[in-house]
Amino acid sequence: MVLLLRHRAAGFATLVVMSVAALFVQPWRTPVLIFALGSVVLFVVLWWRSGVRTPALDRVAYADMALVPVIVAGLALS
């Protein structure tokens, strides 16, 4: 469980920095969205395969699942 949350925290921190940079550098937007999609999908896969179910992990996984269509829409519009 701790490994999954650490992975998510590190990925989120990296993603925030990249997202802020992409606000000012248009060519970075699509790669950042692809990175975001990979990050959320990877977390959900790791969560699912680990079999560990705690309220904290479940909340993060469900939030990530909800983000997938938003990120895909962003990719479609970019």
N, C-alpha and C positions, 0 to 999 in steps of 0.2 A: 504494500500500500504506500509506504513512504517513497519508494522508488517512482511510482506513478505520479505522485504529487510533486516530487522534485522535478521530474521530466516536464510536467505541465508548467511549473513555475519558471523553469529555465526557458522553455519554448515561448511562454507568454512574454517574458521580459525581452527576449530577442525580437519577437514579433512587434511589440510596442515601439521599440526603437526603429525598426524597419518601416513601420507604418507611418510614423511621424516624418521620417525622411522621404517617404513616397508622396506625402502631401505636397512636397516642394519639387520633387523630381518625377515628372510624369512617366518616363520610361520604366521606373521601378515599380509602378502600381501593379501590373500584371504578375511579375515575379513574386511580389509580396503577397498577393492574393493566393497564388499557387502554394507558397510556403505556408500560409494560414490554413488552407484546405488540408495540406499534408499533415500539419500539426494536429488539427482537431481530429482528423480521421485516424491518425496513428494513436492518439490517446484513447479513442473509443475502442480501437482494436486491442490495445494493450489491456484496457479495463475489462473488456469482454473475455479475452483469453485467460486473464489472471484468475478469474472466478471469485475475486475478492469483492465483496459488496458491503460498503459502509456508506452511511449517509453523506459523508464528505466526498467520497469518490463518485457516488451516484449523481450528486448535484453537478459536479464538473462534467461528467460524461453526458448527462442530459442537456446541459447548456451547450456543450460542443455539438451534440446531435442537432440542436436547434440552429446552430450557426452554419451548418453545412449548406442549407438552401440559400441563406443570405450571402455566403461567400460565392456560391455558384452563380447567383444573380449578379453579383459584382463583377465576376469574370465575364459573364455574358454581356454586360454593359460596357466593359472596358475595351 
